[in-house]
Amino acid sequence: MKAASSTATRGNTARQTTTKQSLAPVKAVNDKPVTFSVGGKNVELSVALTKAYFCPQASDAEAFVFNSWCAHNGLDPWRREAYLVKYGNNPAQMLTAKDAFTKRAEANPRYQGSKAGVVVINRNGELENRVGELVLDGEEIVGGWADVYVKDYVTPISAVVNFRERCQYKDGKPQAKWATSPGLMIRKCALVAALREAFPNDVGGMYVPDEMGLDVSDSDSAPVAVAEVQDITSYTDMTTGEVIEEDDMDSIFDQEE
């Protein structure tokens, strides 16, 4: 999975409000690594790592807040559980993977399962809620639905979402996974919406990229490979052997050949 950055694809402008940070300019941010545990494994994040591997466009303050948000919510961005996305000068958005929703629900003792599927207009012109993702030729997919069963609740927590409001369009046509797997995508959006309502203390305020019309090419099971970060605070001139510090580098590149 490629790091979530401004290369993500924009969807419709009509989206639910996600977690955004509008931060006043700051002179400096403490880049002391944040260390926390997720699933019994230690996770370490720093401003430098977040900007290098997850969102180069983010400011230091936005990267710092993202790291703190991950630590507070127990989300591991190295395993695709959280994303930081930023467009231009707009505030960065902090998003969550669908698997993080289901894992948290399964860890809650009140969770008793779920069902989800698509809403289609079938060949008879009837509106049908169908379990799963199957849409036949000649049918129109118009939405997704989900039921989440919670202990001691008489009826399940339900959610129904509109396909047109979630789908990514370009020139009037669905794009990316919305074109190739529309049932999968809208079912996912419905399920996380129902889980969010059923377990607000566990996943409240979290949104998946698909709900926001973003394509981060998520592969939730594969972790990000952490490469070695090169120290570029100094430069050694291979001709003279002179070590040039960071403050003097600009003068080198300004010299005419």
Residue, then its C-alpha position, 0 to 999 in steps of 0.5 A: m500500500k502506498a502511503a496515504s498522501s495527496t495522490a489519493t483520488r478525490g470523490n464527490t464533494a458531498r461527504q460526511t464530516t471526518t476528523k480534521q485538524s486546523l492548527a495555528p502555525v507553530k514554531a517547533v514541534n517536539d519530535k520525541p517518538v510516540t510509543f504505544s502498544v497495539g495487540g501486544k506489539n509496540v508501535e513507534l511513531s515520530v513526526a519525521l517517520t509520519k511525514a516520510y512514510f504516510c503523508p509528506q504534505a502534512s505539517d509538523a503539527e498535523a503529523f504530531v497530532f496524527n501520531s497522538w491520535c493513533a496512540h490514543n485510539g490504539l491504531d497502527p498506521w504501519r499495518r494500514e489501520a490509520y491514514l493521514v491524507k492532505y490536499g494542498n493547504n487544506p487541513a489534513q484528514m485522519l482516517t481509519a481502515k475498515d478492519a480496525f472497525t471490525k476488530r474493535a467490534e469483535a473485542n467488545p463483549r456486547y457485540q453479537g455479530s452483523k449482517a450487511g449487503v447491497v440495496v438493488i432495484n432488481r429485474n422486476g423493478e423492486l427494491e431489494n435488500r440483498v445479503g452480500e455483494l451480488v448484483l446481477d446484469g440488468e439490476e441497479i445498485v442504489g445503496g448498501w445496508a447493515d445490521v449490527y447485533v448488540k447484547d440486550y438490544v431488542t432490535p439490531i442497530s441498522a444503517v442504510v447508505n446511498f450509493r450515489e453519495r458514497c461513490q467516486y465519480k469522474d465524468g459521471k462514471p464510477q472510478a477506481k474500485w467503485a467501478t470494478s467492485p461497487g457491491l464490495m465498496i457500498r457494503k463496507c460503507a454501510l457496515v462501518a456506519a452501523l458499527r459506528e452507531a452501535f459502538p460510539n465509544d470504540v469507533g465513534g468519530m472514525y471514518v474509512p477512506d471509502e466513505m470520504g471518496l478517497d482511494v488510498s489503495d489500502s491493503d489492510s493485511a500488509p504492513v508498510a516496509v520501514a526503510e532506513v532514514q538517511d541523515i542529510t544534516s551534513y554533506t561530504d565533498m567527495t573531492t576535498g573531503e570537507v564536511i559541509e553542514e546543513d546551514d551551508m548547503d544552500s550556498i553550494f547549490d546557488q553557485e554557478e557552474 
